[in-house]
Amino acid sequence: MFAEHGPGLRGFFVRRGARDDAEDLVQETYARLLHADRDRGATIANPEAYLFAVAQNLARERALHRRRAPLPLEELEPVDALRSDAHATEDAVERAQYRQRLQATLDALPARTREVLVLQYRDGLTYRQIGERLGMSAHMVKKHVVRGLAMCRRAQLDAGEAR
């Protein structure tokens, strides 16, 4: 069953934006299938349907986790390019306060807009690549980038950081 449905499951997860985690998610899908079969004590009537139902649930769980998980600031260093002031102060206290404001600004963005900005600035993806990963057009990705940058600049102006 693994040999027959493994490639299809990998493709299923890749199409849902889990390119890096696809193999792990396939393994988890099969582990859950085996665990459910053992726990129930009875044979699953349609293992293929059950397998893809488990895969769908895993994809939902992953998407929910990614939306809820705070973005670690260490991974957001390239987002520093969003800052208008190119000459950041060397004072550690001011840098820490800036990072806190940046995190708060990113947290305040709509989830999809934040995801697009992170994929572009942290991961270095193109509009087309982001669109493929998130299931939207490159034009819609650009709209999210423009809107997100405008919101970040407004927040910086409000905080007195941008010039």
N, C-alpha and C positions, 0 to 999 in steps of 0.2 A: 504494500500500500504506500509506503514511504517513497519508493522508487517511482511509482506511478503518479502520485499526486504532489510530490515534493517540488518539482519545477513550477507547477501551477500555483502552489502556495507562495513560493518565492516571488513570482510575478505579482500575485495578489498584494503582498506587502509592499513591494517596490512601487506599485501604482498608487499606493496610499502614503507615499513619502518616507517609507522605512528602508531605504536602500542600504544603509549601514547596518541596520538591525534585522534585516530580512531573514538571514540564516538562523539567528537566535529565536526569532518569532516562529519560524517553521518548527524548530526543535521543541519549543514550548507548546505549540499546537499539538504535536504528537504526544508529548508527555501528558498533557491534559486528557487527551483521548484515551491513552493507556490507563491513566489513573481513574478516569470515570468508568471505564470498562471493568476494572478490578473492584472499585467501590460498590458498583451497582449489583454485582454478582450475576447479572444477566447480560446476554450479548446485546450490543446496540444494534437495533434493527437496520439502520442505514448509516454505516460508518462514514461514508463519503459525505453525506449531508451533515452529519454531526461534526465532522472534521472542519468543514467550511463555516459552520455556525460558530465553532470555537475560534476559528481564525478571525471571523468578523468581530467577535467579542474582544479578542486580543487587540485588534486594530483600534477599536473604540477605546479600550482601556489605555492604550499607548497615547492616543490623541488627547484624551482627557488629562492624563498625567503630564503631557507636554504643555498643555494650556495652564495647568495649575501650578506647575513647578516654577519657582522663581529662577530667573536667569542668573547664574553665578557671575559676579562682576569680573572675575578673572577671564572669563570667556568673552566678555564684552569690550575688551580693550580697543578693538578696531572701531567700536561705536564712538570712541573718543573723537573721531573725525566729525561727528555731529556738532561738536562744540565750535562756536564761531571764534572764540579767543584761541588762536593757535599757540600763544605763548603762555602755557599753563604755569602757574606759580609753583615754585619749588617747596613752598611751605607745606609740610605734611598735614597740618590741620585743615588748611584750605582745600587740599586735594581730597582729603577724606570727606569733607562736607560736600564738595563737588560730586564725588562718587555717589553719595547718599541722595543728592538731588537728582542725579542722572538716573539712578535706579528707580526713584519715585516717579520721575517723568516717564520712564519706560513702562513701569507698572500701570500708569494711568492711561496708556495708549490702549485702544481696542486690541483685543487678542490677535486678530488677523494682521493688523497693521504692525504690531510689535514683532510678530513672527516674520513678516516680510522684511522688516528692517534688519533683524538679526541675521536672517539668511543672506541678505546682501552684504552687510558690513562685517559680520563676524565670520561667515562662511565664504564670502566672496563670490556668491552665485550671481549669474546674470538674470535679467528679468525673465528671459525665456526658461531658464532652469528652475527658477523659483515658481513660475507659473505651472510648469510640468509637475513639480513636486506637490504644489498646493491645489492643483486642478482649476487654475484660472488663466485667463489670457495675460500675455505680457503687458498689454495696455492696462489691465486692471492692477497688475503688480506695480506699474509706474504710478498709478493713482494712489495706491497705498503708501509708496515711498514719499511722494510729494506731500501727502496729507500728514504722514508721520513726522517728516522733517519740519514741516510748518508748526506742528504741535510742539515739537522739541524746542524750536527756536522761540516760540511764544513763551514757553515755560522758562527758558533761560532769560528772556527779557523781563519777565515777571520777577525773576530772582535777581535781576541786575547783573547778569553775567555776560550777555551778548552785547556787542557794540554795533 
